[in-house]
Amino acid sequence: MSDRIRGQRWPQRWRVPAFLLSLVFFAAPALCATSAPTDWDYRVRPGDNVWDLAGRYMKREVPWQKLQDYNHIADPLHLPPGMTVHVPIAWLRVGPAQARVVAVIGDAQAKLPEDGKNVAVVQGASFGYGAELTTGADASLTLELADGSRVLMQSNSELALDRLSEYGRTGMVDTRMRLKRGRVSSDVIPLSGSAARFTVSTPNTISSVRGTHFRVVADDTQDVARTEVVSGHVDVGNDKRHVMVNGGRGVATTGTANPGQPEPLPDAPTIDCPREPVTQLQAPVHWQPVPQAAHYRVQVALSDRFEALLLDKVVDGTEAALPLLPDGEHAVRVRAIAQDQLEGIDAV
């Protein structure tokens, strides 16, 4: 059985219909983003007791008796399976998490918070909160977080790991990243728990999600932030306005202005995939044009997970030359770029 999360308990006479709550939260995303979580809910399994649950999930300084009193449990030794035990978020253990480098290509550096030194980023390295990662030209890397979510950091980007925390063994994580410049693409595992959070901020906006695939761009040359949602939903906002961006749409924010209206992303192009193995050097790859496309982004990787990019370039036409590649299988993806610079859905 899976654990569940709940919010504040309401007296029966004030219980609100679920559809009205949905309307309230949709109309006020800023309120959702800042509301403090209350309880984490645990569904009792056979053999559980209050002492074990307190030792497994709660801070050591919080006595188990508080958990018993909070849930009005008469017999702490015997909990009926299926019962829901409510644990205040403030009582849960919280510890630092790590972001592990699962792939890297090119020159990438990490500035460590403890001494300010720069170290080379290599596959298998792990970094905690406070580290700042930088990729050079033609460099890219993928970070895997404690819950299995992944972040692809593209070339000429700078990313600060502002918070990496996990709530003990509950499965809840709190991840906050700050993209100073460049591009990241995030594939976020659906978050479980009221305290779970995943945000990517830029100088212009904050993008908050609970499980989705989205891209964030911090264009420091034009002072523009762009969020492109491939699937799921992303709350994008600043101190002036929040907008909910659904899958297949994107939004741009210039300077300190309000986030604009979400716009449809360009459709995925159709790639003319070679039927036979490619043997010539710098072989071309072709695709069909997409209406209203101004440019196209072409990326090549060793697998369709695109953990590190062998090629990442923008072209004007519907053809690109593959780079010199090692023998073996490779993945190619292409997406259209609209006039407003929002990038579309990938064709792989």
N, C-alpha and C positions, 0 to 999 in steps of 0.2 A: 504494500500500500504506500502511496506517496504522501509526503507531508503537505500540509496546506498552510496558507498564510491568511490571516484575517486582519481587519482593521479594528478600530475602536468598537467596543460592544455598545449597542444602542438599547435603551429601555424599550420594552415592547410597544408602548404607546407612541414612541417616536420613530418606529421603523419606517423607512422610506422605500417605495417600490424601486426595484432594480433599474427599470428603464429611466426613472427620473434621476437616479444617481449617475447613470451614463451620460444623460444630457448635461448635468451639472459639471461633471469632470471634463467633458469634451469642450464645453464653453469656456472653461477656465484652466487651460493646461498649465499656466504658470503656478496656480495654486497646487495642482497635482505634483509638480516638480519640487515644491518646497515644503509640502506637508510632512511632518515628522511621522515616521512609522511608529506603530504601537507595539503589537505583539507578533511573535512568530508562533505558529501553531504546529504542534506535533501530534500525529495520530498514533496512539498507543499500540504497540505490538505485544504478542504473548511474551510473558516473562519480564516486561518492563516494571520498574518501580521508581518512586520519586528520587531516591538516593542516586540510582544509576543515571537517570536523566539529568539531574543537577551536575553530577560529575562529568558527564559526557559533553554537555553543551554550555554550561553556565560558568561565569567567572568564579574563581576560587573564593573570592572574598564575599560572595553572595551565598548565604547559608541555604541549604535545601529546604529548611522550614518555611522560607519565604515563598518558595514555589508551591508548597503544600497549602499554605494559607491563601495564596493568590487564586488557586483553583478550587478552594473549598473541598479538599480531599480528606476524607475521614480516615482512611487506612492507607498510609504511604507505602506499605509493603505489597498491596494488591491493587492493581489498576486494571479495570476491565478492558480487554482488547477492543480497539475501535474508539475508545474515549479520546477526546481532543484535549490536550494539555496546552494552555496558553503561557508563553514565556515572553515577558517584556524584552524588547530589543536591547534595552540598556543593560540587561543582565547577561546577555550572551557574550561568549568569548570573541574577541576580535584580534586578529594578528596580521602581520605583514604578509603579502603575497609576492610572487615573483613573476616576471614576464620572461619567457625563455625564447631564445632565438632558434627557430627551427630551420631557417635557411637564410643565406645572405650571399649576395653577389656584389663585387665592387668595393669601393672604399666607404666604410661606415665607421663612425666614431661614437663613443659614449662618454659623456662628461659625468663623473661620479660625484654624488653629493657630499661624501665624507671628506674628500680632499681636493675636489675640483679638477682632478687630473683627467686627461683624455686617454681612453684605451681603445684599441681596435675592437670592433664588434666581430665576433666569430661565431660560427654555428655551435650551438650547445651552451653558449654563455647565457647567464640569467642576470636580470637587473630588477632592482626594487624601486620603490617610490623615491622621487627626487632625481633620478637619473634623466639626462637629456641626450637623446639620440639624434645624430645628424648623418644624412646620406649625401654622398657626393654625386657628381654627374655620372649617369649610367650605373648607379648603384641602387639596390633595393634589398629589403629584408622583410621577414615575417616574424611577428611575435605571437607566441601562444600564451594565453593567460591561464589563471588557476582553474577556471571553469571550462576550458577548452575553446573559448572564443579566440579568434585570430585576427590580427591586424597586419595588413600589408602596407609597408611604408615605401613610397616610391622615391625616385631620385630627387636631389636638391630639396630635401625636406628636413624639417627640424621639429622633433616631437618631445615634449616633456611629460614624464610619468608623474603626474601630480598626486595620485593616490592609487595604491594597489593594496586592498585589504580583503580578507575573507573572514566570515563569521564561523570560526571553528569548523565543526563537521556538519553544519546545517546546509551547506551547498550555496549559501548566499555570498556574493562577492560585491565589492564596491570598487569600480574602476573609473578613474577620471584622468583623461589625457588632454594635453593642450598642444594643438598643432600651431606652431608659430609661423610656419610657412611650408608650402608644398602640398603634398597629396597623401592621404591614407584611405585605404579601403578596408572596412571592418565587416567580419562575418561573426555575428554575436549569437551565442547559444541563448535560447529563451531563458530569461532570468527567472529564478524561483525565489520568492520571498519579498516581503514589503520593504526590506532594507536594501535589497539588491539594486545596483545602479551601474549603468555604463554610459559615460558621456565623453564627447569629444568637443572641446571648445577651441575657438579661433579668436583672433582679436575682435571679431565682429559678432559672433554668435556662439550659442551652446546647442549641440545636438544630443538629445537624450533618447535612449531606446531601451526596450526590454526584450530584444531578440529579433534581429533583422539583418539584412545585408545592405550596407549603405556606404557611400563615399563622401569624404569631406575634403574640400580644397580651401587653403588659405593663400590667396594670391596677394602677396605683399607688394607687387609692382603696381597693382590697380586698386589696392585696399578693398578687395572683394572676397567674401566667403561664399562658397557654394556647397550645398548638401544635395546629393543625388541618391534617392532611395530606390534600390533595385527590388527589394521585397520587404514586407512588413510595414511598420509605421515609425516615423521619427518626429519627435517634438523639437522644433527649431525655434529658437527665440533669443532675445536679449532683454535688456531692462525696459524696453518699450513695447514689445509685442511678441507673442508666441503664435506659431502656426503649426498645424498637424500636417505632415507631408506623408502621403500614402505611397505605396509601392508603384513604380512607374512614373513618379513625378519628382521634380527637383525645385529648389528655391535658391535665389541669390540675394545676398545682403551687402550693400555698399556702405563702407564707413560705419557711422553710428546710426544710419537710417533704420527704419523698420524693416524686418524681413519682408520680401515681396510676396506676391501670390504664387503658390506652387504652380508649376508649368509641366505639361506632359513631356517626358523624356523621349528622344528620338527612338524609333523602333530599331530592333536588331537587324543588321544587314544580313544578306545571304552570302555566305562565303563559298567560292568555287574551290572545294577541297580537292587536292590532287588525288587521283585514283591509284597512282603508282608511287613507289618510293621516290623521293626527291634526290637526285644525284648531282645536279649541277650546283656550282657555288653561287651563293646569293640569288637563289631561285625566286621568282616573283610569286606573290600570293594575290589573288583577285577576289573582289566581292561586288555584289550588285549595289547600285546607288540607292541611297535612302532620301526620300523627298525632304527638302528644307535642310539637308546636311551641309554645313560649311566646310567641315574638315572631318577626319577620321583618326581615331587613336588605334594603333596596332601594337599588340604585345605578344611576346613569345616566351614560353617557359618550358621547363623540363617535364611538367605534368599539368593536368588541368586544374590543379589546386593553385597554380600561379603563386607559389611561395616566394620565388625570386625571379626577376625578369631578365631574360637574355636580351630582349629588345623592348623598348618602350618609346615610340615615336609618334608624332602627329604628321599626317600627310594630307594633301589637298584633294588628290584624286582617289580612284578606286583600285589602286594597286600599290604594293610595297614590296621591296626586296628583302628577303630573309637574310639575317646575318650569317656569318660563317658558324655553322653549328656542328657539334660532335655527332658521331653516328648514333642512331637510336631514335626513339619516338619523342616527339615534341608536341606541345599544344600551342595553338595560335588563337587569339581572340581579337575581334574588331568591334568597335562601337562608333557610332556617328556622334559628331559634335555639332550642336545647333549654333545659330548665329549669336545667341546669348551666352555661349560657352558651356551650357549645361551638356553633359555627356550622357549618352543613351544606354540602352540595354545591350549587353554583350552578345555577340555571336561567337561560339567557340568551335 
